[in-house]
Amino acid sequence: MLLFRWAIMFLLLAAAVLFAFYAGTGQVRFRRMGLIVLKWTLIAAFCFFAVLILERIA
């Protein structure tokens, strides 16, 4: 579980860095990559919490 927490935190940090690059340079590719990373981070987080909830139920 600790590995998943670190992975989610790393992905959030990566998305923040990409958005900072977009704000600094104005290049749309950084915003697009940031949104993709953020989307997959949220999917991973939802799966992580779903597993935690299922463990509680079972």
Backbone torsions as a table, in degrees:
resi	resn	phi	psi	omega
1	MET	NA	-34.7	179.9
2	LEU	-63.6	-35.8	178.5
3	LEU	-62.4	-41.8	179.6
4	PHE	-67.2	-38.0	178.0
5	ARG	-63.1	-43.6	179.4
6	TRP	-66.6	-38.1	179.2
7	ALA	-63.9	-43.0	179.3
8	ILE	-65.0	-42.0	178.7
9	MET	-65.5	-39.9	177.9
10	PHE	-63.8	-41.7	179.4
11	LEU	-66.7	-37.7	175.8
12	LEU	-64.5	-39.6	177.5
13	LEU	-64.8	-41.5	178.6
14	ALA	-62.6	-41.9	178.0
15	ALA	-63.6	-41.1	178.6
16	ALA	-63.4	-40.4	178.2
17	VAL	-65.0	-41.7	178.5
18	LEU	-63.9	-39.9	177.4
19	PHE	-67.8	-33.6	175.9
20	ALA	-66.7	-39.7	175.2
21	PHE	-61.9	-40.6	178.4
22	TYR	-63.2	-43.3	179.6
23	ALA	-65.5	-34.5	-178.6
24	GLY	-78.4	-37.9	-174.5
25	THR	-103.9	-27.9	-177.7
26	GLY	81.2	5.9	179.6
27	GLN	-79.6	128.2	-173.8
28	VAL	-67.0	-26.5	-177.7
29	ARG	-63.4	-31.1	177.8
30	PHE	-69.7	-38.9	177.4
31	ARG	-65.2	-42.5	179.9
32	ARG	-62.9	-44.9	178.4
33	MET	-65.9	-38.2	178.0
34	GLY	-62.4	-40.5	178.1
35	LEU	-67.7	-37.6	178.0
36	ILE	-65.4	-45.5	179.0
37	VAL	-63.3	-41.8	179.6
38	LEU	-64.5	-40.2	179.0
39	LYS	-60.7	-48.0	-178.8
40	TRP	-70.5	-28.6	175.0
41	THR	-65.8	-44.3	178.5
42	LEU	-65.6	-38.3	176.7
43	ILE	-63.0	-43.9	178.8
44	ALA	-64.4	-39.3	179.6
45	ALA	-66.4	-42.2	178.3
46	PHE	-63.4	-40.4	176.7
47	CYS	-63.9	-41.1	179.2
48	PHE	-60.3	-47.7	-179.2
49	PHE	-70.6	-30.5	175.7
50	ALA	-64.1	-40.8	177.2
51	VAL	-64.0	-42.1	178.0
52	LEU	-61.6	-42.1	179.6
53	ILE	-66.5	-42.0	179.3
54	LEU	-65.2	-33.8	175.9
55	GLU	-64.9	-37.1	179.1
56	ARG	-67.6	-38.4	-177.8
57	ILE	-71.4	-42.9	-175.0
58	ALA	-80.3	NA	NA
